[in-house]
Amino acid sequence: MVSPEWKHIKQDSGKSQLPIKGLSILDERGNLSSETLMVLQLVKEANIAIATSHISKEETKLLVEEANRIGLKKIIITHVTQSDLWHWSIDEQKALVRQGAIIEHSGVFSMENNFMTPQESLPE
């Protein structure tokens, strides 16, 4: 299943525009796939972190919810301001932080002033 945010993205091959086929962590019904659930359990058992990378906002929210449900404590939300595909508002970022996520900002993209100050990142 191709992540909805990626359906319109094209790759320049030099000769023609080819659609990019992406992967999703969701199954056909829009729930986290059994493979994703297995990976989350392995990450928890190994006491390591998992980062969201290039998954969609919908996928990220579901992943964070499941991580909380199983007690996985180390989840990093990446690319929060890098693109319109992942632009997370300050309130959305705060909600993820309240759920225990760490927000990663890329310096170049943070220059647009779409990031939280340390005080803003604290849960209320």
N, C-alpha and C positions, 0 to 999 in steps of 0.2 A: 504494500500500500504506500503510495507516494504522499508525503506530508503535504497538506493543502497549500501551505505557504510557498512550496517549491514548484508547484505545477506550472507557473508562468515563467520560471527562470530558464534561460537558454544559455548554451555554451558556444562560444565562438571557436569553430574548428579551423578557421582560416578559409574554408571553402563554402560552408553553409552553416546555418543555425540548427543545432541539434538539441532536442529536449533532454534535460538531465533527468535521469531516473534516480530518485532518492529512496531512502529507506525510512520506515517509520517504526516507532516503538509501540505502536498501537495495532490491535488486530482489526479485523473487518468490521467489528461492531463499535469500534472507537474506544475500547478498553485497552489497558496495558497488555501487551502480548505475554504469553507464558514464558518466552525467552527473556523478556525484560524483567519479569518478576524473578526469574532464576538469577539473573545478573545482580539485581538489587540485593537478593539474599546473600549471594557470594561476597558482594562488596561489604555488606554489614558484618558477616562472619569474619572477614579479613581485617575489619576495622580500618578500612581505607576510604578515600573520598571518591565520589563520582561527580563529574561535571556534565552540564547539560549540552554544551557545545552548540551544534547547529540544529537541534530539534525545535519544533514549533512552540509557540507560547502554550497552546492547548496541551501538548505533550509534556511540557515543563511543569505545568500546574498539576497534572495527573501524577507525574513522577514524584514531585515533592509531597503530595498527599500520601502516596504509597510509602515513600521513605519514612514519613512520620508514623504511619500506621505500624510499620514493622520495627521501628526504633533505630533506623539508619540515621546517624547524626551528622554525617559529613557529606553535604551536597552543595555544590558550587554552581551558581547560576551565571552563565557567561553571556557575553554579547548583548547586555541589556540596553545599550544605546547605539549599537554598531549599525543598525539598519532599520528601515521601517518594518521589516519582517519581525524584528525582535524588540522594537521599542517598548520598553516597560516604563510606565509612568512612575513617579515617586511613590504614589499610594500603592501601586502594584508591587514595587520593590519592597516597601515596608511590610506588606502582607507576606511576602516570601520570607523576609527576615524573621517575622514573628513565628513562622513555621520552622525556623531553625536553619534556613539556607544562608549561605554566604554569597554576597553579590560581588562579582568580579567586574571591574571596569577597565577597558583598554584606554590608555592615556590619550591617544589620538582622537578617539571618538568622544571622550569625556570633555574635550575642549568645547563642545557645543553646549556645555553647561547643562546637560541632561543627567547629572549624577547627584547622588546624595552626599551631603557633607557628613562627617562622622556623627554629628549630633542628630541629623535627620535619620541616620540608619539605626538608631537605638529604638528598640521596641517601646511602645507606649505603655 
